Amino acid sequence: MVMRFRQRTGGGGGGSKRGDLGRIMNQEKPHLEWLHRFFDAYYARRPVNATFVGVHEHDGLLPDFSEVGLGEAVAEMEESLDTASTDDLGFVENLDRRLATGFLRTQLWEYGSAHGPLGNPTLYTGEAVFGVMSLFLSDYSDFSVRAEAAVERLDGLPALLRQGRANVKEAPASWTRRAIRECEGGLAFLDSGIAHLAASAPSSPTVDRLVRASRAAAQAFSDHATYLYRDLLPADVESYTAGEEALDLAIREAHFLQEDADEIVRYAEDQMAVAKAFLDEHAGDFGASDATGAMAELAEAHPAVDGYLARYSSEWERIRAITEEHELLTWPDHPIEYVPRPEWTRAAAPHLYFLFYRSPAAYSRPPLHRYLVTPIEQSMAVERQEELLRANNNSVILLNHVIHHGSIGHHVQNWHAFRAESRIGRMAAVDCAARTAMPSAGTMAEGWACYATDLMTEFGALTPLEAYAEKRSRVRMCARAIVDVRLHQGRMSFAAAVRFYEEHVGMSEAAADGEVTKNSMFPGGALMYLTGTDGIHELRREMSTRPGFSLKDFHDRFLSYGSVPVALVSEHMLEEVIDE
């Protein structure tokens, strides 16, 4: 079943082929030309990101991390910072300049650190595999056009992986293990994935070239995996710490928070204590002695196999009905369809950063967005069906796949973002190979999705047990912020961070290891959940005291800014009220 949002009047369109690169520059406003050059350089240097964003001029290219390529990229970023205007340009122009210069500063740090191309092996494997997969995740153009671009990227893949071997001579073992898994995913995709794609396409010389190119690329992945196992894994670097300066840079120049790192930790610790006390106090409401026992019941409530896929659609419709009944926000026209993960992705996905919901492209969007759910089929063994149904139970479907991602959370926020006046706000939250297009999107994108779950709890969309379980999610959110800060300050080791997640959140060792690995690679990338969510709640409380406050108007206005930091949106919305 295809679920459609209702059409909202007003707002911009989906963008031209070049999207916000459209050359409608006013020569009397050189700051517009500066932003245009910023985007030109961004997409040219990050061609895989460009594909995900929907700017398709670079679809046949992969990033250039050679010594020359890295030097040119750094020089471009430094020159862009040096030439940024300091004039007062108006709110939207000031906002985009502020976000762009913040991005450049954080990228310059990353390019000069072991967290970037000079030390992170997953950067190369992720870009290599998603460089090709990104071309087939949506039908933005004819298959033959996308296949031609895939052939070009497959031909360039060996060079990209060689650059990785030249640049990364030592790395944390967990990063190397993740890169090895991504090689396994890449090999699976180049084998069965390409075979499925080729079999489903009309026979043509382009398809033949795609199959041949995939074989050569598979050899490159195999050679690279050998290097990772034999040479890089033993060259383990114990330190995962980015350092306090880098962490502060992310807090100030990506999220634009006023609080410092220690203040964020103190707040997270206080909030985690409150959430844990609630869990302890109310476990008995569900006939259990602790939170784990109370929530064990959630796995038992799941649809039957023949009603599994329909459950996603029915819950989506129910959340829309609740939202409209209470006039919480305007639902847009942004069709989405829940479908089983396609055959061509299934062998590779378990090894990759493969998302159920990947943000639609900001530009060149297909008319229908596919949400890829775990396939559960009648042909599976009964034991496997039961295992998957328990893992994808009613609560998971509602909270994760509907509220947080597919409806009022990410998908609604993305629709509004694509129509924002801010050009960075339109594209920053698009999911790319390993993270969003710009870190500055984090507090808005993840903050809103978590806030949306709180909102649905407030308006009765959850069962009492599901609402109780959200307090465990709150504990996890707080724990992420604590680990993010303490790990990069050097005050918590990798092993201690794993234990912290196990003890306080109830994660398995494997899940905790994966969480800390991601935390360690992206300083400031985990604290955005708590600071974003609570920043929205704080703004709502403040705005609700003003005359004429309407929850619907507040949400619509808030979302209209696009995927930009919550702190900057709050600052401007409060100033607007004062000015009035």
C-alpha positions in Angstrom: 0.0 0.0 0.0 1.3 3.4 -0.9 0.8 6.0 1.8 0.4 9.6 0.7 0.8 12.8 2.7 -1.8 15.4 1.9 -0.8 18.3 -0.3 0.3 21.4 1.5 -0.3 24.7 -0.2 2.8 26.9 -0.9 6.4 25.9 -0.6 9.1 25.4 -3.2 9.4 22.5 -5.7 11.8 19.6 -5.8 14.6 21.4 -7.6 16.1 21.3 -11.1 18.8 18.9 -12.2 21.4 21.1 -10.6 19.2 21.7 -7.6 20.5 24.6 -5.5 23.4 24.9 -8.0 21.1 26.6 -10.4 22.8 29.6 -11.8 20.5 32.4 -10.8 23.3 34.4 -9.3 22.8 38.1 -8.7 26.1 39.7 -9.6 25.4 42.5 -7.0 25.4 39.9 -4.3 28.8 38.2 -4.4 28.0 36.2 -1.3 25.6 34.2 -3.5 28.4 33.4 -5.8 30.5 32.4 -2.8 27.9 29.9 -1.7 27.5 28.7 -5.3 31.3 28.0 -5.3 31.0 26.3 -2.0 28.4 23.8 -3.3 30.3 23.3 -6.5 33.4 22.2 -4.6 31.3 20.2 -2.1 29.7 18.1 -4.8 32.8 17.7 -7.0 34.9 16.6 -4.0 32.2 14.4 -2.6 30.6 12.8 -5.7 29.0 9.9 -3.8 27.3 12.4 -1.5 26.2 14.3 -4.6 24.4 11.2 -5.9 22.6 10.7 -2.6 21.6 14.4 -2.5 20.3 14.2 -6.1 22.9 16.2 -7.9 23.9 13.8 -10.7 26.6 15.6 -12.6 29.3 13.5 -10.8 27.6 10.1 -10.9 30.5 8.4 -12.7 33.1 9.6 -10.2 34.5 8.5 -6.9 36.3 10.8 -4.4 40.0 11.5 -5.0 42.0 10.9 -1.9 45.4 10.9 -3.6 48.0 13.2 -2.2 47.2 15.7 -5.0 43.5 15.4 -4.5 43.7 15.8 -0.8 46.0 18.8 -1.2 43.6 20.5 -3.6 40.6 19.8 -1.4 42.3 21.4 1.6 43.4 24.4 -0.4 39.9 24.9 -1.7 38.4 24.8 1.8 41.0 27.2 3.1 40.4 29.6 0.2 36.7 29.4 0.8 37.0 30.3 4.4 39.4 33.2 3.6 36.9 34.7 1.1 33.7 34.4 3.1 31.9 37.7 3.5 31.6 39.2 7.0 28.7 41.5 6.0 25.2 41.2 7.4 23.4 39.5 4.5 20.0 38.8 5.9 18.9 35.8 8.0 18.9 33.0 5.4 22.2 34.1 3.8 23.8 34.6 7.2 22.6 31.1 8.2 23.9 29.4 5.1 27.3 31.2 5.5 27.5 30.3 9.1 26.7 26.6 8.4 29.1 26.5 5.4 32.0 28.0 7.3 31.4 25.7 10.3 31.4 22.7 7.9 34.6 23.9 6.3 36.3 24.2 9.7 35.3 20.8 10.9 36.3 19.2 7.6 39.7 20.9 7.7 40.3 19.3 11.1 39.1 15.9 9.8 41.3 16.0 6.7 44.3 16.7 8.9 43.5 14.0 11.5 43.4 10.3 11.8 39.6 10.5 11.8 39.6 11.5 8.1 41.2 10.2 4.9 44.6 9.8 6.5 43.5 7.3 9.1 39.9 5.9 8.7 39.8 2.8 6.6 36.0 2.7 6.5 36.0 5.9 4.6 37.4 4.1 1.6 35.3 0.9 1.8 32.1 2.8 2.5 32.5 5.2 -0.4 33.5 2.3 -2.7 30.5 0.1 -2.1 27.9 2.9 -1.7 29.3 4.7 -4.7 27.8 2.0 -6.8 24.8 1.0 -4.6 23.7 4.6 -4.5 23.0 4.5 -8.2 20.3 1.8 -7.8 18.6 2.7 -4.5 16.1 4.8 -6.4 14.8 5.0 -9.9 15.8 8.7 -10.5 16.6 8.0 -14.2 16.6 5.1 -16.7 18.4 2.0 -15.6 20.8 2.2 -18.5 21.9 5.7 -17.5 22.6 4.6 -13.9 24.3 1.4 -15.1 26.7 3.5 -17.3 27.6 5.6 -14.2 28.0 2.4 -12.2 30.5 1.0 -14.8 32.6 4.2 -14.5 32.6 4.0 -10.7 33.4 0.3 -10.8 36.3 1.1 -13.1 37.6 3.7 -10.6 37.1 1.6 -7.5 40.6 -0.1 -7.6 42.3 3.3 -7.5 40.2 4.5 -4.6 41.1 1.4 -2.5 44.8 1.8 -3.5 44.6 5.3 -2.1 43.2 3.9 1.1 46.2 1.5 1.4 48.6 4.3 0.7 47.1 6.7 3.2 46.1 4.4 6.1 49.0 2.6 7.6 47.6 2.2 11.1 44.1 2.4 12.6 42.0 1.3 15.6 41.2 -2.4 15.3 37.5 -1.8 15.5 37.6 0.6 12.5 39.6 -2.0 10.6 37.2 -4.8 11.4 34.3 -2.6 10.2 36.2 -2.0 7.0 36.7 -5.7 6.6 32.9 -6.3 7.0 32.3 -3.6 4.4 34.6 -5.5 2.0 32.5 -8.6 2.6 29.4 -6.5 1.9 31.0 -5.1 -1.2 31.9 -8.6 -2.5 28.4 -9.9 -1.8 26.9 -6.9 -3.7 29.3 -7.3 -6.7 28.4 -11.0 -6.9 24.7 -11.7 -6.2 23.6 -8.0 -6.1 24.9 -7.1 -9.6 23.6 -10.5 -10.8 20.1 -9.7 -9.6 20.2 -6.2 -11.1 21.5 -7.5 -14.4 18.8 -10.2 -14.6 16.0 -7.8 -14.0 17.2 -5.3 -16.7 16.7 -5.7 -20.4 19.7 -7.3 -22.1 22.1 -4.7 -23.5 25.8 -3.9 -24.0 25.6 -1.6 -20.9 24.4 -4.5 -18.7 27.2 -6.7 -20.1 29.8 -4.0 -19.2 28.3 -3.7 -15.8 28.7 -7.4 -15.1 32.3 -7.4 -16.4 33.2 -4.3 -14.4 31.8 -5.8 -11.3 34.2 -8.8 -11.6 37.3 -6.6 -11.8 36.0 -4.5 -8.9 35.4 -7.6 -6.9 39.1 -8.5 -7.3 40.0 -5.1 -6.0 37.8 -5.6 -2.9 39.3 -9.0 -2.3 42.9 -7.6 -2.6 41.9 -4.8 -0.2 40.4 -7.2 2.3 43.7 -9.1 2.3 45.5 -5.9 3.1 43.2 -5.1 5.9 43.5 -8.5 7.5 47.2 -9.0 6.9 48.7 -5.5 7.4 46.3 -3.1 8.9 44.5 -5.2 11.6 47.9 -5.9 13.4 48.8 -2.2 13.2 46.2 -1.4 15.9 46.2 2.1 17.4 44.8 2.0 20.9 43.6 5.6 21.0 40.2 6.4 19.6 40.2 9.9 21.0 39.7 12.9 18.8 40.7 15.3 21.6 38.9 18.0 23.4 39.7 20.6 20.7 38.0 18.5 18.0 35.0 17.8 20.3 34.6 21.4 21.0 34.8 22.2 17.3 31.9 19.8 16.6 29.9 21.3 19.5 30.5 24.9 18.3 30.7 24.6 14.6 28.4 21.7 13.7 25.7 21.9 16.4 26.2 25.5 17.5 25.5 24.7 21.1 26.2 27.2 23.9 27.0 24.4 26.5 30.5 23.0 26.7 31.3 19.3 26.8 31.3 18.9 30.5 27.9 20.7 30.9 26.5 18.3 28.3 27.7 15.3 30.3 26.3 16.7 33.6 23.0 17.2 32.0 23.0 13.8 30.4 23.9 12.1 33.7 21.1 13.9 35.5 18.6 13.0 32.8 19.7 9.4 32.7 19.3 9.1 36.5 15.7 10.4 36.2 14.8 8.0 33.4 16.4 5.0 35.2 14.5 5.9 38.4 11.3 5.9 36.5 12.0 2.5 35.0 12.8 1.0 38.4 9.7 2.6 40.0 7.2 1.5 37.4 8.5 -2.0 36.4 6.0 -3.4 38.9 3.1 -1.8 36.9 3.8 -4.6 34.3 4.2 -7.4 36.8 8.1 -7.4 36.6 10.9 -6.8 39.0 13.0 -4.7 36.6 12.8 -2.9 33.2 14.3 -5.8 31.3 11.6 -8.1 32.6 8.9 -5.6 31.9 9.9 -5.1 28.3 10.4 -8.7 27.5 6.7 -8.9 26.8 7.1 -6.5 23.8 8.7 -9.2 21.6 5.7 -11.5 22.1 3.3 -9.0 20.5 3.9 -9.2 16.8 1.8 -9.8 13.6 1.5 -13.1 11.8 3.6 -13.6 8.7 0.6 -12.8 6.4 -0.1 -9.6 8.2 3.4 -8.5 8.7 3.9 -6.0 5.8 0.4 -4.6 6.2 1.1 -3.7 9.9 3.5 -1.0 8.7 0.9 0.6 6.5 -1.9 0.4 9.1 0.3 2.0 11.8 1.3 4.7 9.4 -2.3 5.6 8.7 -3.1 5.5 12.4 -0.3 8.0 13.2 -1.5 10.3 10.5 -5.0 10.2 11.8 -3.9 11.0 15.4 -1.7 13.9 14.1 -4.6 15.3 12.1 -7.2 14.8 14.8 -5.1 16.8 17.3 -3.9 19.3 14.6 -0.3 18.8 15.5 1.2 19.8 12.1 0.6 19.9 8.4 1.1 16.6 6.6 2.7 17.1 3.2 2.4 15.2 -0.1 5.4 12.9 0.1 4.4 9.3 -0.9 6.1 6.5 0.8 5.7 2.7 0.4 6.8 0.0 2.8 8.3 -2.8 0.7 10.6 -5.8 1.5 14.3 -5.2 1.0 15.0 -6.0 -2.7 16.7 -9.2 -3.6 19.8 -7.4 -5.0 20.6 -5.9 -1.5 20.0 -8.8 0.7 23.4 -10.6 0.7 25.3 -7.3 1.2 23.1 -5.4 3.7 24.0 -7.2 6.9 27.7 -6.2 6.4 27.0 -2.5 5.6 25.6 0.8 7.0 22.4 -0.2 5.1 19.4 1.8 6.3 15.8 0.8 6.3 14.8 4.4 5.7 17.4 6.4 3.8 16.5 10.0 3.3 15.1 10.8 -0.1 17.3 12.8 -2.3 16.8 16.6 -1.9 16.8 17.0 -5.6 15.7 14.7 -8.6 13.4 12.8 -6.3 11.3 9.9 -7.7 7.6 10.4 -7.1 7.5 7.5 -4.6 10.0 6.7 -1.9 10.6 3.1 -0.9 11.1 2.2 2.8 13.0 -1.1 2.8 11.8 -3.5 5.6 13.2 -6.8 6.7 11.6 -9.5 4.5 9.7 -12.2 6.2 8.3 -14.8 3.8 6.1 -17.9 3.9 8.9 -19.9 2.4 11.2 -19.4 5.4 11.5 -22.0 8.2 9.0 -21.5 11.0 11.8 -20.9 13.5 13.3 -18.2 11.3 9.9 -16.5 10.8 9.4 -16.4 14.6 12.9 -15.0 15.2 12.3 -12.2 12.7 8.8 -11.4 13.8 10.0 -11.1 17.4 12.8 -8.8 16.3 10.3 -6.8 14.2 7.4 -6.8 16.6 4.5 -4.4 16.9 6.5 -2.0 19.1 9.5 -1.9 16.7 7.3 -1.4 13.7 5.4 1.5 15.4 8.3 3.3 17.2 11.2 2.8 14.9 9.8 2.3 11.4 6.7 4.4 11.5 7.0 7.2 14.1 10.7 7.8 14.1 11.5 7.2 10.5 8.7 6.7 8.0 6.0 9.2 9.0 5.9 12.1 11.5 9.6 11.8 12.3 12.3 11.8 9.6 10.0 11.7 6.5 7.8 14.7 7.5 10.9 16.6 8.6 12.6 15.8 5.3 9.7 17.0 3.2 9.7 20.4 5.0 13.5 20.6 4.7 13.4 20.1 0.9 11.3 23.3 0.7 13.4 25.4 3.2 14.8 28.8 2.1 18.2 27.7 3.4 20.1 25.8 0.7 22.1 23.9 3.3 18.9 23.2 5.2 17.5 21.4 2.1 20.3 18.9 1.7 22.3 18.5 5.0 20.3 15.6 6.5 20.4 13.4 3.4 21.9 10.0 4.3 25.2 9.3 2.5 27.7 6.4 2.7 28.3 6.6 6.5 26.5 9.7 7.8 24.4 12.6 6.7 25.7 15.1 4.1 26.6 17.6 6.8 26.9 17.1 10.6 25.0 20.4 11.2 21.8 18.5 10.3 22.1 16.3 13.3 20.3 18.1 16.1 17.3 18.9 13.8 17.0 15.5 12.0 17.6 13.2 15.0 16.2 15.7 17.5 12.9 16.0 15.7 12.5 12.2 15.1 13.0 11.6 18.9 10.8 14.5 19.8 8.1 13.1 17.4 8.1 9.9 19.5 7.6 12.0 22.6 4.8 13.8 20.9 3.0 10.6 19.9 3.4 9.4 23.5 1.8 12.6 24.7 -1.2 12.2 22.4 -1.9 8.6 23.2 -0.4 6.7 20.2 1.6 4.2 22.4 0.4 1.5 24.7 1.4 1.9 28.3 4.2 -0.6 27.9 5.5 1.1 24.8 5.5 4.4 26.6 7.4 2.8 29.5 9.9 1.3 27.1 10.6 4.8 25.7 12.2 5.6 29.0 14.8 2.9 28.1 15.3 4.8 24.8 15.8 7.9 26.9 18.6 6.2 28.9 20.3 5.1 25.7 20.1 8.7 24.4 21.7 10.0 27.5 24.4 7.3 27.5 25.3 8.2 23.9 26.0 11.8 24.9 28.1 10.7 27.8 30.2 8.2 25.8 30.6 10.7 22.9 32.1 13.3 25.2 34.1 11.2 27.6 35.6 9.0 24.8 36.9 12.0 22.9 38.1 13.8 26.0 40.2 10.7 26.6 38.4 10.1 29.9 36.8 6.8 28.9 38.5 4.0 27.0 36.9 2.0 24.2 36.5 -1.0 26.5 35.0 1.1 29.3 32.6 2.7 26.8 31.4 -0.8 25.7 30.9 -1.8 29.4 29.0 1.5 30.0 26.5 0.7 27.3 26.1 -2.9 28.5 25.6 -1.9 32.1 23.4 1.2 31.7 21.5 0.5 28.5 21.4 -3.3 28.5 23.1 -3.7 25.1 24.7 -6.9 24.1 28.5 -6.8 23.8 28.3 -6.9 20.0 25.8 -4.1 19.8 27.8 -2.0 22.3 31.0 -2.6 20.4 29.3 -1.4 17.2 27.9 1.7 18.9 31.2 2.7 20.4 32.9 2.1 17.0 30.6 4.6 15.4 30.9 7.0 18.4 34.7 6.9 18.1 34.7 7.7 14.4 32.5 10.8 14.5 33.2 13.1 17.5 30.1 15.0 18.5 27.9 12.7 16.4 26.1 11.0 19.3 25.4 13.9 21.6 23.1 15.4 19.0 20.2 13.1 19.9 19.8 14.4 23.4 20.7 18.0 22.8 18.4 18.2 19.7 15.4 16.5 21.3 15.6 18.5 24.5 16.3 21.7 22.6 13.0 21.3 20.8 11.1 20.7 24.1 12.7 23.7 25.6 11.8 25.9 22.7 8.2 24.6 22.7 7.9 25.4 26.4 9.2 28.9 25.9 7.0 29.6 22.9 3.9 28.2 24.5 3.9 31.0 27.0 3.4 33.6 24.2 -0.1 34.8 23.3 -1.8 33.0 20.4 0.5 29.9 20.6 -0.7 27.0 18.4 1.1 23.6 18.5 0.4 23.2 14.7 1.8 26.6 13.8 4.8 26.1 16.1 5.7 22.7 14.5 5.1 24.0 10.9 7.2 27.1 11.6 10.0 25.1 13.3 10.2 22.5 10.5 10.2 25.3 7.8 13.9 26.1 8.6 15.1 22.8 7.1 17.8 20.6 8.4 19.8 23.2 10.4 20.9 23.2 14.1 18.1 23.4 16.6 20.0 26.0 18.6 20.0 28.4 15.6 16.3 27.8 14.9 15.5 28.5 18.5 17.6 31.6 18.5 15.7 33.0 15.5 12.2 32.0 16.5 12.6 33.6 19.9 14.0 36.8 18.3 11.0 36.8 16.0 8.6 36.8 18.9 10.5 39.6 20.6 10.5 41.7 17.5 6.7 41.3 17.2 
